[in-house]
C-alpha cells in the first residue's frame, strides 16, 4: 500500500524516515496536512467548466510557443511504443507563472510569459474572472507546498540543511495542468490508453484528482498497481518523484512509471502540479 505523509506532523524525524522509505520503494505517496485542501473543490469545478466549452472555443485558448493553454483530445501520445494508432484519450490546459509582456522578466524563450486565460472575448464561460483567480491562487499556494516537500526530501536524501535545495526552485519552472479524461474504456491490449505509461521529468508532481480511479504505477517487478484516489473531503495529494529527483540522487530515489486507464462510464478530472528546477 501507499503511505501517507503529513506536513503538519510535529515529528519531523519520523516523517522524513517514512518519506525516505517511500522514495526508495516506489516513489509515490499521499500528502496531507498541507493546508490548501480548501481549494480542491474550486479547482476541479473550474476545470470542469473550462472543458465543457465547445471545442472551437477551447482551440482559441492556446499558445504553443509558451506551452500554455489548451491541448486537445488524443493530441499527446505518451507511450508511442504501445500506442501505435491513437493518442491519450484526454485533453489538457497548461498554466504557468503569469509574467505580463511588459514585465522585466518577460522572456518567452525561457517560458516566462503570460498565460492564456478564458475571457468574455474569447469564449462563452460565464465567470472567467473566478477561473483566473482560483488558478492563480492555487498556483501560488501549491508552489509553497511543493517547496515544503522538497525540504523534507533534502533531509530524506541525507542532507543536514533542509533548505539546501531551496535556491534551485522558483515559480518560473512550475506549471499546473488541468486534465479531462473522456468517458472511454481503455484497452491496453489494443493500444488504447487514457494516459500512456510515462515518468515525469521534473522534480516532484503534486496530483489532485476527483474521486474516479484510474491511476496505476508500475512496480519494480513490472506489474501494474492501482493508486486509489482519496475523497475530495480528505484533501490528499498523490505525490510522485520525477526523473530529475532520480538523477539528483544517482538513482537512489525512484521516478516511477505510471499510466491512467479509464472505465468508460464517467468523465475523470485531475490536476497535476509539476515542480521543476531552474
N, C-alpha and C positions, 0 to 999 in steps of 0.2 A: 504494500500500500504506500501511498504518497503522503509524507508527513506534513504537518502544518507548522510554520514558523510565525511567531508573533512579534511584531516590532515593539509592542508595549510590555513584553515580558521583562520584569525587573532583573531577572537572572541572565545577564548578557553572556556569561561564560557558557551556560547551558545552551542558550540559543545558538551560539557560534559552533558548539560541538555538534548539535543536531544538523545545522546547516552544512557543515563540512561533510558529514556522513551522506547527506542528500547529494551533494555535488560530486562526491566520489562514486556514488552508485548509479544514479540516473539523471542527475542534472535538472530535476523538476521538483517543485514543492508548492504547497499552498501558502499564501501570505495573508495574515490577518493583523489586526491592531495597528493598521496604517493610517486610520483617521480620515479616509476620503470615500468610505463606503456610501456616504450620503449622496454622492454624485452618480453612483452606478445606475439607478433607475432613470435619471435625467439623460445621461449619455446614451443609453440604449434606446430610450424613447425618441430622442432627437435623431439618432442614426436611422431608426425605422422610418421616420418621416422623410428623411432625405432619400432613402432608397425607394420610397413609394412614388417618387416623382416619375413622370413619363421619361422614357429612355432618351428622347431627343433633347429634353431639358438637362438631364444628367450629363449628356455628352458635351454640353457647353461648359460644364464646370471642370475644366481640365487644363493643366499647364504642364505639358510633357517635359519641357526644358527644366523645370524646377522639381519634377517628380511630385507634383501636388495635384490634389483633386481626384477626379473620377477615373476608375478603370472598369471596363465593362465585363460582363459575364463571359467566361471562357477565354479572356484575353491573356491570362497567365497560364503557363504550364510549368509547374514547379518540379515535376519528376518526368522529364521527357522520355526517359528510357521506358517507363511503364505507362506513359500517356501518349501513345503514338498518334492518336486521331483527334482527341478533344482536350481542351484545357480545363482548368479548375472550374467547377460549377458555382462560382462565387463572383460577386462584384465588390469593388472596394472604393475607398475615398481616403486619400492621404492628407494629413495636416501636420505641419511642422511649426517651428518657431516663426512667428509673424514678423517679418522685417520689411517695413514700408520702403518703396522705391527711393524716397528722399532721405532715408536713414543712412548715417555714415558707415554702417556695417553692410549695407546692401552689396551683394556680390553673387549673382545667380550661378556663376561657375562653381561656387562653393556651397550651393544650395542655401544661400542666405537671401531670402526674398519674401514677398507677400504670399499668403495662402490664397486659394481660390475659395471664395465664400458664396453660398447661395444668397441672392439678393432679390428684391422685388423686381428688379430689371431683368434678371436672367432666368427666373424660374417662378413657379406658382406656389412655392412654400409660403404658408401664411405668416409664420413668425420667424423670419430669418435672423432677427436680432438675438432672439433667445438661443438659437442654434450656435451662433458665433460666440455668445457669452459663455455658454456651457462648455464648449470645446476649448476655449482659451483658458478657462478656469481649470478644467481637467488637465490640460497640458502642463500648466504651471505646478499644480499640486502633485501630479504623477511624477514630474521631474524630481521633486523633492523626495518622494517615496523611493524612487529609483536610486537616488544618491545614498539614502539611508541603507538600502540593501547592499550597495557597493561597499559601504563602510564595514558592514558585517562580513562581507566576502573577503575584504582585506585581512581581517582577523582570522577568518577561516583558512586562508592561504598560509597564514603563519607570520604575517607582518605585525610588528609591535604597535605601529601607529595606525589607527583605523582611518585616519584622514590621508593616508599616504597616496591614495589613488584619486583624491578629490580633484586635483588640478587637471586630470585627464578628461574630465567631463564638463561639457557646457550644454545648454539647451539647444544650441545650434544643430547639434547632431542627434537630437532625439526626434522621434516622429510618432504620431498616432495613426493607426489605420482602422477606419471603420470597415467592417466586413459584413456582407449579407450573403448567406448561403441559400441557394434556391432549394425548394422542396423537391429534390431529385434523389432517387435511390442510387447511391454509389454502388458501382460494380467493379471492384478491384480486378477481378478475373478478366474483365473486358476493357480495362484501362480507363474506367470512369471514376474519377475521384472528386469530392468536394474541394479538397486541397491536397495536392500530391505530396509525397514524402520529401522532406527537406529539413535542414537545420537552419537556424537563424544566424546571420553573420555578425551581429553586433555583440555587445557585452551581456546584457540581460533583456528579457522581454517580460513585461507585466501584462498578463492577459485577463481581461474582463470578458465574461461570457454570459449569455442568457442561460436558462435552465435546461436547454436541449443538449443531449450528449452528442458525441461525435469525435472528440479529440482522442487520438491514440499516440502512444510513444513506443519506440522500438527498444526492446530490452537488449542487454548485452549478448543474449543468446539468439537475437534476431526475431523474437516473437513480438507480436503487437499487443500492447496492454492498454485498456481503456483508462482514461483520466476523467472520472465523473465530474460534472460541473457542480459547483456549490449553488445553494439557493441564493437569490438576489439578497434576501434578508441577512444571510451570513456575511456578505460583503467580502468574500475572499478572492484575491487574485490567484491565478495559476501562474507561477513564475518558472521560466526556464533559462538556462545559461546559453549563450551564443558562442559561435566559433572563436570570436576574439578572446573570450574568457578562457576557452580551452587552450588557445595558443599562449596567452599570458602565463598560464600555469604549466606550460610544457606538457600538456595532455593529462595533467593530474585531475583537473575537473572536467566534466563531460558536457559537451554540446550535443544534445540528444536529437536524433532524427524523429520527427513527428509528422502526422498527417491528420486529415479530417475526413470521416465518412458520414454521410447523411442518410437518413432512413426514407426520406421522400414524402413524409406526411406533414412536415412543418417547416416554415422558414426558420433559419437559425442566424442569430446575430452575435458577433464577438468583436472585441476592440483590443487589439494588441498595442501596447506602448513599447516602442523599441528604444533602448538606451545604447548609444554608441559612443566611441571615444573620438577625440579630436582627430 
